[in-house]
Amino acid sequence: MAVTTEIPKATESDQKVPLIELRGVSKAFGSNVILDRVNLKIDRGEALVIIGPSGTGKSTILRMIAGLMPIDEGAIYINGQRRKGLIEDQSDPIGISMVFQQAALFDSLTVEQNVGFLLYQHSNLSRSKIQELVDDRLEMVGLSGTNNRYPSELSGGMRKRVSFARSIIFNPENPKSRPEIVMYDEPTAGLDPIASTVIENLVRDLQCTKLGCGTYIMVSHQHSTIRRTADRIIFLYGGKVQWTGTVEDIDTTDNPLVQQFFSGSVEGPIRVA
């Protein structure tokens, strides 16, 4: 039986405040400057895809927004509230969820145990209630009936979908834990074209569901994924946001970085290692 959860709607004042804002954020590893005073605003309901060559800080931005990595300079605001320290140092005013590139499932746990892991560990919900919530999320990602299987018994695309189900489960007794923003780090990496299409469609389907209309940020190199999942695109290179546009702008922009990236040419302003 599907679970329904009443989601409070954002107020008009909430709508005016960026859901996520980076102000002058910098990050370096030793002498290697990854991000150099980056400014970025992400609004509610937005589907933002971050692109750029490897090693330019795309995944770093996701980890800093999630509170998993400290910033060196600047500030990150979550729904208007400045984050101080990492996620364990301060509770965010909204739920933030992250889907890692390799799915990051526990091999020794079943699908059900993986999806319901946080609820089993950090809630007072009954086992039957957690199982009901897990069943609902697995149905949403098209994996009903896989509860007792282990990650090793699943294809790469199925493992990705299990990680999606885990990212959107929350404790209904604590509405603040509902993820208002989901971050995807290379969700179609290593998948064949058909499996990639399934994941791309699922990302869009999960954006607006009975859980509410959410926001997502994605990092991707896959051309099809970028074109099928983005409302807005930012191009990150040299520690800065070099270009912002829509999917339609990809084919008309005169920005040489974007042109080189999508053509795959070794000739252009992007340095080839």
SERO-4910 file (N, C-alpha, C, O; in steps of 0.05 Angstrom, whole numbers):
BEGIN
 pado doro    nc1    nc2    nc3   cac1   cac2   cac3    cc1    cc2    cc3    oc1    oc2    oc3
  Met    A     17    -24      0      0      0      0     18     25      0     36     27     16
  Ala    A     12     43    -18     28     67    -20     24     86      4      2     87     15
  Val    A     45     99     13     44    117     35     40    146     25     54    154      7
  Thr    A     22    161     37     19    189     29     27    206     53     20    200     76
  Thr    A     40    227     48     49    245     69     42    273     61     50    282     39
  Glu    A     28    287     78     20    315     72     44    333     75     57    333     96
  Ile    A     50    348     54     74    365     54     65    394     56     49    403     39
  Pro    A     75    409     76     68    437     77     80    453     54    102    448     46
  Lys    A     64    471     44     74    487     21     91    510     31     87    521     53
  Ala    A    110    518     14    128    540     21    112    566     21     94    570      4
  Thr    A    117    583     40    103    609     41    115    628     20    135    622      8
  Glu    A    100    650     16    109    669     -4    137    681      3    153    685    -15
  Ser    A    142    686     29    168    696     37    189    675     32    212    682     25
  Asp    A    183    649     37    202    628     31    210    628      2    234    624     -5
  Gln    A    190    632    -15    195    630    -44    215    652    -53    229    647    -73
  Lys    A    217    674    -39    234    696    -48    263    691    -40    281    704    -51
  Val    A    268    674    -21    295    669    -11    307    646    -27    294    625    -29
  Pro    A    331    648    -38    343    625    -52    345    601    -33    351    604     -9
  Leu    A    339    578    -44    340    554    -28    369    549    -19    375    543      4
  Ile    A    388    553    -38    416    550    -33    430    575    -44    424    583    -67
  Glu    A    449    586    -29    465    608    -40    494    605    -31    500    602     -7
  Leu    A    512    607    -51    540    608    -45    550    637    -49    545    648    -71
  Arg    A    563    648    -30    573    675    -32    603    675    -29    614    671     -7
  Gly    A    617    680    -50    646    682    -49    660    658    -38    679    660    -23
  Val    A    650    634    -46    661    609    -35    687    601    -49    688    600    -74
  Ser    A    707    595    -33    733    587    -44    741    560    -31    734    555     -8
  Lys    A    756    544    -46    765    519    -36    791    511    -50    793    513    -75
  Ala    A    812    504    -35    837    496    -46    846    470    -32    841    466     -9
  Phe    A    861    454    -47    874    430    -36    904    435    -40    915    431    -62
  Gly    A    917    444    -18    945    451    -20    947    477    -37    933    496    -32
  Ser    A    964    476    -57    967    499    -75    947    499    -99    947    517   -115
  Asn    A    931    478   -100    912    475   -122    886    488   -115    870    477   -100
  Val    A    880    511   -127    855    525   -122    833    513   -139    834    514   -163
  Ile    A    813    502   -125    791    488   -140    768    508   -145    758    509   -167
  Leu    A    761    523   -125    740    543   -128    750    570   -118    763    572    -98
  Asp    A    745    591   -134    756    617   -129    734    638   -127    725    649   -147
  Arg    A    724    642   -102    703    662    -97    679    658   -114    670    677   -129
  Val    A    668    635   -113    644    627   -130    619    638   -117    614    634    -93
  Asn    A    602    651   -133    575    659   -125    555    643   -141    558    640   -165
  Leu    A    535    633   -127    515    616   -140    489    617   -124    489    613    -99
  Lys    A    466    621   -138    440    619   -125    424    597   -138    424    594   -163
  Ile    A    410    582   -121    393    560   -131    365    564   -119    362    564    -95
  Asp    A    345    567   -136    318    572   -127    302    546   -124    309    525   -135
  Arg    A    279    548   -110    262    525   -107    251    516   -134    244    532   -151
  Gly    A    250    489   -137    239    478   -161    257    477   -184    250    469   -206
  Glu    A    282    486   -180    301    488   -202    315    461   -207    320    446   -188
  Ala    A    322    456   -232    338    433   -240    363    443   -251    365    451   -275
  Leu    A    384    444   -235    410    455   -242    430    433   -248    433    415   -232
  Val    A    444    435   -271    465    416   -277    491    431   -279    493    451   -293
  Ile    A    511    422   -264    538    434   -264    556    417   -283    558    393   -280
  Ile    A    568    431   -302    585    417   -322    612    429   -322    617    450   -310
  Gly    A    631    416   -336    658    426   -338    677    403   -338    669    380   -333
  Pro    A    702    408   -345    722    386   -346    726    373   -319    718    384   -298
  Ser    A    738    349   -319    743    335   -294    763    351   -277    781    365   -287
  Gly    A    759    350   -251    777    363   -232    772    392   -229    790    406   -218
  Thr    A    749    403   -237    744    431   -235    727    439   -211    719    462   -208
  Gly    A    721    420   -193    707    426   -169    677    422   -169    663    431   -150
  Lys    A    667    408   -189    638    404   -190    627    387   -167    608    395   -153
  Ser    A    640    364   -162    631    347   -140    638    361   -113    624    356    -93
  Thr    A    659    377   -113    666    391    -88    643    410    -80    637    412    -56
  Ile    A    631    424    -99    608    441    -93    586    425    -80    574    434    -60
  Leu    A    579    402    -91    558    385    -79    565    378    -51    547    380    -33
  Arg    A    589    370    -46    596    361    -19    596    384      1    590    380     25
  Met    A    603    408     -8    602    431     10    573    439     16    567    446     38
  Ile    A    556    438     -5    528    444      0    516    424     20    499    431     37
  Ala    A    524    399     17    513    378     34    525    379     63    515    366     81
  Gly    A    545    396     67    557    399     93    576    376     99    582    371    123
  Leu    A    587    364     78    606    342     82    635    351     79    653    336     86
  Met    A    639    375     70    666    385     65    666    415     73    648    430     65
  Pro    A    686    424     88    687    452     96    696    470     73    710    462     55
  Ile    A    687    495     74    696    515     55    720    530     67    723    530     92
  Asp    A    737    542     50    759    557     60    752    586     65    760    598     85
  Glu    A    737    597     47    728    625     49    699    628     39    689    610     25
  Gly    A    687    650     46    660    655     37    639    644     56    644    638     79
  Ala    A    615    640     45    592    631     62    573    615     45    569    620     21
  Ile    A    559    596     57    538    581     45    512    585     61    512    582     85
  Tyr    A    491    593     47    466    598     60    446    577     52    443    572     28
  Ile    A    432    565     71    412    544     66    385    556     74    380    560     97
  Asn    A    369    562     54    343    574     59    346    600     75    330    605     93
  Gly    A    366    616     69    370    641     82    386    640    108    393    660    119
  Gln    A    393    616    117    407    613    142    436    605    136    441    585    122
  Arg    A    455    620    147    483    614    142    492    589    157    487    586    181
  Arg    A    505    571    142    515    547    154    541    553    168    559    566    156
  Lys    A    544    543    192    569    546    207    580    518    212    568    502    226
  Gly    A    603    513    200    615    486    203    603    466    184    594    473    162
  Leu    A    604    441    191    594    419    175    566    411    184    555    422    203
  Ile    A    555    391    171    527    383    177    524    373    205    503    376    217
  Glu    A    545    360    216    542    350    243    544    372    264    538    368    288
  Asp    A    553    396    255    556    419    274    531    435    277    527    449    297
  Gln    A    513    433    257    489    450    257    468    437    240    473    428    218
  Ser    A    443    436    250    421    425    234    412    445    213    408    469    219
  Asp    A    410    436    188    401    453    167    371    458    169    356    441    180
  Pro    A    361    481    160    332    487    162    316    471    142    291    470    144
  Ile    A    328    457    123    314    440    104    329    414    102    352    412    109
  Gly    A    316    394     91    329    368     86    344    369     60    334    378     40
  Ile    A    369    359     61    386    357     37    395    328     35    404    316     54
  Ser    A    392    318     10    399    290      6    419    288    -17    418    305    -36
  Met    A    436    268    -17    457    266    -38    458    237    -48    458    218    -32
  Val    A    459    235    -74    463    209    -87    491    208    -98    498    224   -116
  Phe    A    507    190    -88    536    189    -95    539    174   -122    522    158   -130
  Gln    A    562    179   -135    567    168   -161    565    138   -162    554    126   -181
  Gln    A    577    125   -142    578     95   -142    555     83   -126    557     59   -118
  Ala    A    534     97   -121    510     88   -107    515     86    -77    497     92    -61
  Ala    A    539     77    -69    547     76    -40    527     59    -24    519     68     -2
  Leu    A    520     36    -34    503     18    -19    520     -1     -1    543     -6     -7
  Phe    A    508    -10     21    521    -29     38    517    -57     26    495    -67     24
  Asp    A    539    -69     18    538    -95      4    526   -117     22    513   -136     11
  Ser    A    529   -115     48    520   -136     66    491   -133     74    480   -150     89
  Leu    A    478   -111     65    450   -106     73    432   -110     48    441   -106     26
  Thr    A    408   -118     53    388   -121     32    380    -94     21    386    -73     33
  Val    A    365    -94     -1    355    -69    -12    338    -55      9    340    -31     13
  Glu    A    320    -70     23    303    -57     43    320    -45     65    314    -22     74
  Gln    A    340    -59     74    357    -48     96    373    -24     87    377     -5    103
  Asn    A    381    -23     62    395      0     51    377     24     49    385     46     58
  Val    A    354     20     38    336     43     34    326     54     61    324     78     64
  Gly    A    320     36     80    310     45    106    331     49    127    324     52    150
  Phe    A    356     50    119    378     49    138    376     72    159    377     66    183
  Leu    A    373     96    150    372    119    169    348    117    188    350    124    211
  Leu    A    325    107    178    302    105    194    305     82    215    297     85    238
  Tyr    A    318     60    207    323     39    226    342     48    248    340     40    271
  Gln    A    362     65    240    382     73    259    375     98    275    384    101    298
  His    A    359    116    264    355    142    277    326    150    279    320    174    277
  Ser    A    308    132    282    280    139    286    267    119    305    278     98    311
  Asn    A    244    127    316    229    109    333    206     96    319    188     85    332
  Leu    A    206     96    293    185     84    277    186     54    280    207     42    284
  Ser    A    163     41    279    162     12    281    173      0    256    174     12    235
  Arg    A    181    -25    258    193    -39    235    172    -40    212    179    -37    189
  Ser    A    147    -45    219    127    -48    199    122    -21    184    117    -20    160
  Lys    A    124      1    199    121     28    187    144     34    168    140     44    146
  Ile    A    169     27    177    192     32    159    190     15    134    196     24    112
  Gln    A    181    -10    137    178    -28    114    157    -16     95    160    -18     70
  Glu    A    136     -4    106    115      8     89    127     32     73    121     35     50
  Leu    A    143     48     87    156     71     74    176     62     52    177     73     31
  Val    A    191     41     59    210     30     39    195     19     15    204     25     -8
  Asp    A    174      5     19    158     -6     -4    149     17    -22    149     15    -46
  Asp    A    140     39     -9    130     62    -24    152     74    -42    147     80    -65
  Arg    A    176     78    -30    198     90    -45    208     71    -67    215     81    -89
  Leu    A    209     46    -62    217     27    -82    197     27   -105    205     24   -129
  Glu    A    172     29    -99    151     31   -120    156     56   -137    152     56   -162
  Met    A    164     78   -124    168    103   -139    191    101   -158    191    115   -179
  Val    A    211     85   -152    234     82   -170    232     57   -188    252     49   -201
  Gly    A    209     44   -188    205     21   -205    218     -4   -196    226    -21   -213
  Leu    A    222     -8   -170    236    -32   -160    220    -47   -139    231    -59   -121
  Ser    A    194    -47   -142    177    -62   -124    185    -92   -125    190   -103   -146
  Gly    A    186   -104   -101    192   -133   -100    221   -140    -98    228   -163    -97
  Thr    A    238   -119    -96    267   -125    -94    277   -123    -65    301   -124    -61
  Asn    A    259   -121    -46    267   -115    -18    288   -134     -7    307   -125      6
  Asn    A    286   -160    -13    304   -179     -1    329   -186    -18    344   -204    -11
  Arg    A    332   -172    -39    356   -176    -56    379   -160    -45    376   -140    -31
  Tyr    A    404   -169    -52    428   -155    -44    439   -139    -68    434   -146    -91
  Pro    A    455   -118    -62    466   -102    -84    480   -118   -105    479   -112   -129
  Ser    A    494   -139    -97    508   -156   -117    490   -170   -136    499   -180   -157
  Glu    A    464   -171   -129    445   -185   -147    431   -165   -165    413   -173   -180
  Leu    A    439   -140   -165    426   -119   -181    445   -109   -203    469   -110   -200
  Ser    A    433   -100   -224    449    -87   -246    458    -59   -236    448    -50   -215
  Gly    A    476    -47   -251    486    -20   -244    463      0   -243    462     16   -224
  Gly    A    445     -1   -262    423     17   -262    404     13   -239    393     32   -228
  Met    A    399    -12   -231    382    -18   -209    394     -8   -183    380      2   -165
  Arg    A    421    -11   -180    434     -1   -156    431     30   -154    427     40   -132
  Lys    A    433     43   -177    429     72   -177    401     79   -167    397     97   -151
  Arg    A    381     63   -176    353     69   -168    349     64   -139    333     77   -126
  Val    A    362     43   -128    360     38    -99    371     63    -84    359     71    -64
  Ser    A    393     74    -93    405     97    -80    386    121    -82    385    138    -64
  Phe    A    371    123   -104    351    144   -107    329    140    -86    321    159    -73
  Ala    A    319    115    -83    298    110    -63    308    117    -35    293    129    -20
  Arg    A    333    111    -29    344    118     -3    345    149      1    341    159     23
  Ser    A    350    163    -21    353    192    -19    327    207    -14    327    229     -4
  Ile    A    304    194    -20    278    208    -17    261    197      6    238    204      8
  Ile    A    273    179     22    257    169     45    263    187     69    285    197     72
  Phe    A    243    191     85    246    208    108    226    200    129    207    186    124
  Asn    A    230    210    153    213    203    176    188    221    175    191    246    179
  Pro    A    164    211    171    140    228    169    134    241    196    118    261    196
  Glu    A    145    232    217    141    245    243    160    269    247    158    284    266
  Asn    A    178    272    228    197    295    228    197    308    200    216    303    185
  Pro    A    177    324    193    175    335    166    200    350    157    205    352    133
  Lys    A    215    361    176    239    376    169    260    359    156    278    368    142
  Ser    A    257    333    160    277    314    148    271    308    119    287    296    105
  Arg    A    247    317    109    240    313     81    260    327     63    264    351     67
  Pro    A    273    313     45    293    327     27    279    347      8    264    339    -10
  Glu    A    285    372     12    275    392     -6    294    395    -30    286    406    -51
  Ile    A    318    385    -28    337    386    -50    352    360    -50    362    350    -30
  Val    A    355    348    -74    370    324    -78    393    331    -97    390    345   -117
  Met    A    417    321    -90    441    326   -106    451    300   -118    455    280   -103
  Tyr    A    455    300   -144    463    276   -158    492    279   -169    497    298   -184
  Asp    A    510    262   -161    537    263   -171    541    242   -192    544    218   -187
  Glu    A    541    251   -217    545    233   -240    526    209   -239    536    186   -238
  Pro    A    500    213   -239    482    190   -235    481    170   -258    472    147   -255
  Thr    A    491    178   -282    490    159   -305    518    149   -313    521    136   -333
  Ala    A    538    156   -296    565    147   -303    567    117   -303    558    103   -285
  Gly    A    579    106   -325    583     77   -327    559     61   -336    560     37   -337
  Leu    A    537     75   -343    513     61   -351    511     61   -382    520     79   -395
  Asp    A    498     40   -392    493     39   -421    472     60   -428    458     69   -411
  Pro    A    468     66   -454    450     87   -462    421     82   -453    407    101   -445
  Ile    A    412     57   -453    384     52   -445    381     56   -415    362     68   -406
  Ala    A    400     45   -400    399     48   -371    401     78   -363    389     87   -344
  Ser    A    417     93   -379    420    121   -374    393    136   -378    386    153   -362
  Thr    A    379    128   -399    353    140   -404    333    135   -382    318    153   -374
  Val    A    334    111   -371    316    104   -348    322    122   -325    304    132   -312
  Ile    A    348    126   -319    356    143   -296    349    172   -301    339    186   -284
  Glu    A    353    182   -326    347    209   -333    317    214   -329    309    235   -319
  Asn    A    300    196   -339    271    199   -336    263    199   -307    246    214   -298
  Leu    A    277    181   -291    270    179   -263    277    204   -248    261    213   -230
  Val    A    299    216   -254    307    242   -241    285    262   -245    277    276   -226
  Arg    A    275    265   -270    254    284   -276    228    276   -261    214    293   -250
  Asp    A    221    250   -262    196    241   -249    196    246   -219    176    253   -208
  Leu    A    220    243   -207    222    247   -178    222    276   -170    217    283   -146
  Gln    A    227    294   -189    228    322   -182    200    331   -172    198    346   -153
  Cys    A    179    323   -186    152    330   -177    136    305   -173    128    292   -192
  Thr    A    132    298   -148    117    274   -140     98    281   -118     95    305   -111
  Lys    A     86    261   -106     68    266    -83     84    276    -59     72    286    -40
  Leu    A    111    274    -61    128    285    -39    131    315    -42    143    328    -25
  Gly    A    120    327    -64    123    355    -68    141    361    -92    155    343   -102
  Cys    A    141    385   -102    158    393   -124    185    401   -112    187    422    -98
  Gly    A    205    386   -118    231    390   -106    251    404   -124    245    412   -146
  Thr    A    275    406   -114    297    419   -128    320    399   -130    323    382   -112
  Tyr    A    335    400   -152    358    383   -152    382    397   -166    379    414   -183
  Ile    A    405    388   -157    430    397   -170    444    371   -179    445    351   -165
  Met    A    454    372   -203    467    348   -214    494    356   -226    498    377   -238
  Val    A    513    338   -222    539    340   -236    539    318   -258    533    295   -252
  Ser    A    546    325   -282    546    305   -304    565    313   -326    569    337   -332
  His    A    576    292   -339    592    296   -363    576    285   -388    583    291   -410
  Gln    A    555    270   -382    540    256   -404    523    276   -419    506    290   -407
  His    A    527    278   -445    512    298   -460    482    293   -459    467    312   -456
  Ser    A    473    268   -461    445    262   -461    433    269   -434    411    279   -432
  Thr    A    447    264   -413    437    269   -386    435    299   -381    415    309   -370
  Ile    A    454    314   -391    453    343   -388    429    354   -403    414    371   -392
  Arg    A    425    345   -427    403    356   -444    376    347   -434    356    362   -438
  Arg    A    374    324   -422    348    313   -413    340    322   -385    316    320   -378
  Thr    A    359    331   -369    352    336   -341    355    365   -332    347    372   -310
  Ala    A    367    382   -348    374    409   -339    353    429   -347    342    429   -369
  Asp    A    346    447   -328    332    471   -334    352    494   -338    350    511   -355
  Arg    A    372    493   -320    394    513   -322    421    498   -319    423    479   -305
  Ile    A    440    508   -334    467    496   -334    487    517   -326    486    540   -335
  Ile    A    507    509   -310    529    527   -305    555    512   -313    557    488   -308
  Phe    A    573    526   -325    599    515   -334    621    524   -315    626    548   -312
  Leu    A    633    505   -302    654    511   -282    681    505   -293    686    483   -303
  Tyr    A    699    525   -292    726    521   -302    744    542   -290    736    566   -287
  Gly    A    769    535   -283    787    554   -272    778    565   -245    786    588   -238
  Gly    A    762    550   -231    753    558   -204    729    577   -204    720    585   -183
  Lys    A    719    583   -228    697    602   -230    675    592   -248    679    575   -265
  Val    A    651    604   -244    629    598   -263    634    615   -288    633    640   -287
  Gln    A    639    601   -310    647    615   -335    623    620   -353    625    636   -371
  Trp    A    601    605   -349    578    608   -367    553    597   -353    554    578   -338
  Thr    A    531    610   -359    505    601   -349    485    602   -373    485    621   -387
  Gly    A    470    581   -376    450    580   -398    431    558   -395    430    543   -375
  Thr    A    414    555   -415    394    533   -416    404    512   -435    424    515   -449
  Val    A    389    490   -437    395    469   -456    395    480   -485    412    473   -501
  Glu    A    375    497   -490    373    509   -517    398    526   -524    406    528   -547
  Asp    A    409    538   -503    432    556   -507    458    541   -515    476    552   -526
  Ile    A    458    515   -509    482    499   -515    490    501   -544    514    504   -551
  Asp    A    470    500   -562    476    498   -590    478    526   -603    485    527   -627
  Thr    A    474    547   -588    475    574   -600    496    592   -587    503    613   -598
  Thr    A    507    583   -564    526    600   -551    552    603   -566    561    585   -580
  Asp    A    565    626   -563    591    630   -575    613    627   -554    637    634   -560
  Asn    A    606    617   -530    626    613   -510    645    591   -518    636    568   -522
  Pro    A    671    596   -522    689    575   -532    693    551   -513    698    529   -522
  Leu    A    690    556   -487    692    534   -468    669    514   -472    674    490   -473
  Val    A    645    524   -474    622    507   -478    623    493   -505    617    469   -508
  Gln    A    631    508   -526    634    496   -552    654    473   -552    649    452   -564
  Gln    A    677    477   -539    697    456   -539    687    432   -522    692    409   -530
  Phe    A    674    437   -500    665    416   -482    645    397   -497    648    373   -496
  Phe    A    626    409   -511    606    392   -524    615    381   -551    603    361   -560
  Ser    A    635    392   -563    646    380   -587    667    359   -582    673    342   -599
  Gly    A    678    360   -557    699    340   -550    725    346   -564    742    328   -565
  Ser    A    729    370   -573    754    377   -587    777    380   -568    773    390   -546
  Val    A    801    372   -577    825    377   -560    836    405   -565    855    413   -552
  Glu    A    825    419   -585    833    446   -591    814    466   -578    790    464   -582
  Gly    A    825    485   -563    809    505   -551    820    514   -525    843    507   -518
  Pro    A    805    531   -510    816    543   -485    818    523   -462    833    529   -443
  Ile    A    804    500   -463    806    481   -442    832    466   -445    837    453   -465
  Arg    A    848    467   -424    874    453   -425    871    423   -423    856    413   -406
  Val    A    884    409   -441    882    380   -442    907    369   -427    929    374   -435
  Ala    A    902    353   -406    924    342   -390    939    321   -407    959    309   -397
***
